Amino acid sequence: MTTWVENPRGGRDRGPRGVARAWVEVVVRPRRFFSHGVAPGDQAPGLVFAVVTAVAYALGLALLDPARFPATGALRAAVVVLLVALLVAPAVLHLLAALQTLALMATVRDRAGVSETVQVIAYATAPAPLAAVPVLELRVAACLYGAALLVVGLAVVHDTTVGRATLAGALPAALLFGYGFGGFGALAALLRAWYII
């Protein structure tokens, strides 16, 4: 399912510099990024991007919020980060892409391919490392922005309305940003702190 296109038409630059440029572009100019930076069949840069953001999130948790990190000690933390990079991030990305594809089939008639959907989800994780910072407001904002990036990416890449993209992306966004990156837990804690619930 993941391919590496040597000479893509469009798509992303390779290497650390390409990942850094993609991060800045998707955060600052998402509509333009999704319009020009997602290429059919060129999933590898998106997969690398998702792995880098997932590892940055895991490292951020280990360093800044060890109570939320699933391992103690340097060796265990290194093993968890390695598992995130090699297994968790790629598996979650492709499972969510399958779910997202099914949702798009139900809501968007003429849509782009699965490869483009994988890339949209991968690049929507750009704000995820900020969700590791133990500041509830920042975690909620990062997860909401990630969900918004997913909706914008779906709308642009699959050439549909924001309403249809929101409907199609609701469940994957809830799973990825609400549960995976802790947005729901942070929102609940924030509301408790404000005595709303």
N, C-alpha and C positions, 0 to 999 in steps of 0.2 A: 504494500500500500504506500510505503514511503519511497519516493524515487529521488534521484539526484540528477538534475538536468545540467549537462555540462555547459551548454550555451543557451540559456533560457531567453525567451522573448519577454522582456519585463522581468518580474521577479526580483529577488533580493541579491545584494552583494554577499559574498562568502566571507568567513573569518570573523575574528573579534571586532574588527572595525565595522563590518557589515551589520553585526548584531547591535552594536552601539548606535549606529545610524538608524537602524530600524526602530530601536526603542524610542529614540528622540522623535522620530517622524510620527510614529503611531500615537504617541502621547500628545504631541503638539498639533499635528495636522492629520487626524485620523481619516477623514473623508478622502483627502488627497492620497494618503498612504494606501488605503484599501483599493482605491481606483487604479493606482500605478504599481503597487508593490506585491500584488498577488497574481501569480501566473499559473495557468493550467499545468498540472503535472509536476510542479516544482515545489514539492513539500519539504524537502530536506532543510532548507534554511528556516522554515517555520518550525519544524521539529526541534532544530538546534535552539532556536529562540525560546520555545516553550521549556526546554530542558534548562536553559540558562536562568530563566525567570524562576522556575521551580526550585532550582538549587540555591539561587539568591534568597528566595523566601525561606527555605530550610535553614540556611546559614544564618539568616537574620533572626529566626526564631531561636536557634541555638545560642547566639550571642546576646540577643536583646531580651528575649522572653523565654528563658529555659523552662518555666513552669508549663508552657504549652508544647515544648519539644519532647518527642517521645523517647529520648535517650539521655542518659547522664554519662559523663566521662568523655574524654577526647576520642578514644577508640570507638566507642558505641556511636557517638555523634558522627564520626567519619563514615561508619558503615551505613547509618541511616541516610546520610547525604548521598552516598554512592548508590544506595537502593533507589532513592528519588530520581537520580540522574539516569540510571540504567533501566529501571523497571516501571516505577510509579508514573513518572511524567509521560513517557511514551504510551503506556497502556491507557492512562486516563484520557489523554488527548484523543486517541483513536476510538475509545469507547464513547466519549462525548461526541465525536464527529459522526459516529454511526447513529447515535440518538438524534443529533441535530439534523442529519440527513433525512431521517424518518419524519421529523417535525416539518422540515421544509417541503417534503413530498406532499404533506397534508395541507400546506398553506400557500405554496408558491408554485404556479404552473410551469413557467419557463425559468429554470434555475441553472446556475453553474454546476460544475461537477463536485464530486466528493473531495477531490484534491484541494479545491479552493475553500471548501468548508473547513477542512483540517487547518489550512493556513489562517483563516479568520479566527478560529478558536485559539490557535497558538499565539497570534499577535495580540489578541484581546487580553492575554495574561500580563501585558506590560506593567500595569500598576501593582501586580501581586507582591513584589518584594516590599513595597511600602506597607502591606498588610501585616508584615512581621513585626513592625514597630509597635511596642506595647502602649499605644495611645488609641483609645477606643474610637475617637472621632476620625483619626487618620485611617484606621482599619476599615471603618464603615465607608469612608469616602473612597478609598482605594478599590474596595469591592464594588461599590456602585459605579465607579468610573470604568472598571473592567467590564461590568455588565453592559454599560452604555456603549463601550467599544465593540462588544460583541454584536449588539443591535445595529450599530452604524455599519460595521463590516458586513453583516448579513444583507443589509439593505443595499449597500453599494455593490458588493460582489455578485449578489443574486438578482440585482436590478428589480427590487421590490419596494414597497412602501415601508415606512418606519413602523406602521401599525402591524403589518404582516410579519416583519422582522422581529418585532417585540413578542408577538404571539409565538412565533417559531422558536425564538431564543429563550423564552421564559424558563423552561425546565432545565436546559443545559446551564444557563446562567445561575439558577438557584443552586444546582448541584456543585458547580465549579466555584463560584464566588461566595455563595451563601454558606455552604458546608465545607468545601475544600479549603478555601482560604479564610474561613472563620467570620464571614460578614454577618451571618445571622446571630451567632453568639455575641459578637461585639455590639450589634444593635440592641439585643436583649439586655446586655449589661449596661449599655448607655441609657436605655429607657428606665431600667431599675435605678440607676444613679440619679436620674431626673425625677424619680418617684412616679413615673407614668404607669408602670406595671408592677 
